[in-house]
């Protein structure tokens, strides 16, 4: 179900298939749908960030997202990745769906000391797990903090490619597409094209690569 939902987002970002509606792919009342939304996070709403690729999210979309946010809030002791992911989905709901702000669960505070303190391998791993937050208009505070560690994320991208960890490479490449001052020597566009070629059609990898291309013009 996660792969099918990711593929649906990719088709919408590419401008193919029927007009995108989240509630046609992941339906309200299905626990697996709520779990898939929490795994993919803000990316389930990515097509709504491209006005010409999807009609505005309607009541059915709002209901299925609200159900996921209600069913899977980060509990006490939740990892920072889980909290950031939840926060990103909540922010995307505010930004891309029409429901009033008072109707959405409050986004929790998410720690960001790791952006400054984590060594580059750990930073790269965690940042790649949060690739769904690399959408225009959300997670601007996290983006600003990550901008100071662009060189370290570039190192992580190279290491992920060498290790053939295509999902991590795609996630990091997507963030690098959003961030300023990426080292020209990285060859990001060629690197993203290589990840696309080598990743054997993995749906989540394809989603990150398509987002980097459509939102930031990288890797096309």
Buried (B, 14 or more C-beta within 10 A) or exposed (E): BBBEBBBBBBBBBBEEEEEBBBBEBBBBEEEEBBBBBBBBBBBBBBBBBBEEBBEEBBEBBBBBBBBBBEEBBBEEEBEBBBBBBBBBBBBBBBBBBEBEEEEBEEBBEBEBEBBEEBEBEEBBBBBBBBBBBBBBEBBEEBBEBBBEBBEBBBBBBBBBBEEEBBBBBBBBBBBBBBBEEBEEEBEBBEBBBBBBEEBEEBBBBBBBBBBBBBBBEBBE
